[in-house]
Structure formats: structure tokens, C-alpha cells
Amino acid sequence: MKIAIQGELGSFSHEAARRMVPRSTVVPCARSAEVFDRLERGSVDAAVIPIENSLAGSVAEHFDLLLARKVFIQREFRLRIVHNLIAAPGVKRAAIRRVYSHPVALEQCRDFLRRNPKIEAVPFYDTAGAVKYVVENKLHDGAGIASRPAAGVYRGRILAAGIEDDKRNFTRFFLIRKKRRVLPGANKTSIAFGLKNVPGALFKALSVFALREISLSKIESRPMRGHPWEYVFYADFLSGDNELSHHALRHLAEVADLVKVLGIYPAA
């Protein structure tokens, strides 16, 4: 099975893909849109994307892509994230003046950066890609922030381990496919819905779950692309592919302009 990820081998997405679908072939992609493009074209069987971090919050671009593309969430997985300062062999920690990593990873290491004000944080497209960059270019004053496997893949040297702000640092990943398939034991649903900007609209939308005692485990809003000052709500609720959920979604469709089921899957 071929699995697309955004980022290089050795990235956290690579680790999540390896754990979710053992013995799969991982296909690295430079951009998130490329991951979805490959999946929709059928050049890969599935994709693994990060969707939310317990420190830095949601990955906004992936929510937008889940809404825009014809894909379906089949599984979720939570990965413990340990960040390391990784440089080219022979580089000393005292010499580091710039660290490269994905913006979400840099956000998870704010305390480290605050304690080291001489080090400049430089956003990069990928955590493992940052290590690849500093090692291949033999940067004498630069390092990447990434996983331990990234150091092994690109022959980097770990200068400091566990530099994330909080040890309870987790990222939630989705396994997505082109076609809808609900796995046995699925007990969680992710949806997107849009509402008119009228009094009580959100109250009415949320009441369809409250009236049926369905628990919402997450809700947030995102701007609707192409519609300034209009928003889409993304929600997870703890119920699977059953009559209770079907009734709630039918009721929601009566009060919402848009309802899209993004996936139904076993809760991690």
C-alpha cells in the first residue's frame, strides 16, 4: 500500500504512517495540496496528515483541504511528539544561531527559544526536511528541530533532546482515503457545517446534539474561502454510523446551509 505524507522520511507524519499502516510504502510530498492531489488521482492508496497538536492547536490548511476535497477520514492516531535540536556532525551547540523547522514545531518549542535569545527561529517546510537541509549544506551555525528518526535518516547529531515546552505533547493524525469506508468499531464522527449569520443559529445547530445527548469532543471555526467574513464550523462528536447520528445530521441539515461528513472512525 502506498501512503502519501507531507514532508520527508523521518518526519512525524512518516512515523505516524508507519505505525498506522505497517509495511506500507511512504511517498513524501513537498506540499499538503500535493498529498491530496495524489490521493484524488489514485497514485497512492491513502494519506496520513497531522490535524491537531495539543500545544500548537489545529493545522488550518488541512481542515480547509478536508472540506474542499473528496476524501474520507478512516482512522485517527495520536503520536507523542519529542523534539530534538539536530545539527551536522562536528557542530557545537554554542555555535548555533539559527534553528529551522516547521512553524508548528517551532510553536511547540517557544520556551527553548525564549531561553536562547541568540538563536533565530526560521520557518521551514518540514521538520525532517530541516535536518536534511542543515546536514547536506554542512551549516556550521544552524540546526533543525525534528524527531530522533530524522537524525538517523540524515546522519545528524542530536545536540539537545526533548526541547518541546510540555512533555504531554501529542499530535493527532488522520488516515484519509478517496472512498468512504467505515471501519468496525467506529464511534467518532468529524463534520463541517456552515450557518447563516442570524441570532441563535449556532445555538440551534448545537442543540441537535444536546437533545440526543451526543457529546461534542471538539468544535472550532475557520474562515470560508471565497466568502469574506463567513465561517465554517468543524466539529467532532462521539457517535458513529448509527441511527442516532443519522437523525442528528438530518436535523442539522435543516438549520445549516452546509453539512459535510468528513469521516467516521474509531476514536484513538
C-alpha positions, 0 to 999 in steps of 0.5 A: 500500500502506498501512503502519501505524507507531507514532508520527508522520511523521518518526519512525524507524519512518516512515523505516524504512517508507519505505525498506522499502516505497517509495511506500507510504502511512504511517498513524501510530498513537498506540499499538503495540496500535493498529498491530496492531489495524489490521493484524488488521482489514485497514485497512492492508496491513502494519506496520513496528515497531522490535524491537531497538536495539543500545544500548537492547536489545529493545522488550518490548511488541512481542515480547509483541504478536508472540506474542499476535497473528496476524501474520507477520514478512516482512522485517527492516531495520536503520536507523542511528539519529542523534539530534538535540536539536530545539527551536522556532525562536528557542530557545537551547540554554542555555535548555533544561531539559527534553528529551522523547522516547521512553524508548528514545531517551532510553536511547540518549542517557544520556551527553548527559544525564549531561553536562547535569545541568540538563536533565530527561529526560521520557518521551514517546510518540514521538520525532517526536511530541516535536518536534511537541509542543515546536514547536506549544506554542512551549516556550521551555525544552524540546526533543525528541530525534528524527531530522533528518526530524522537524525538517523535518516540524515546522519545528524547529531542530536545536540539537545533532546526533548526541547518541546515546552510540555512533555504531554505533547501529542499530535493527532493524525488522520488516515484519509482515503478517496472512498468512504469506508467505515471501519468496525468499531467506529464511534467518532464522527468529524463534520463541517457545517456552515450557518447563516449569520442570524441570532441563535443559529449556532445555538440551534445547530448545537442543540441537535446534539444536546437533545440526543445527548451526543457529546461534542469532543471538539468544535472550532471555526475557520474562515470560508474561502471565497466568502469574506467574513463567513465561517465554517464550523468543524466539529467532532462528536462521539457517535458513529454510523448509527441511527442516532447520528443519522437523525442528528445530521438530518436535523442539522441539515435543516438549520445549516446551509452546509453539512459535510461528513468528513469521516467516521472512525474509531476514536484513538 
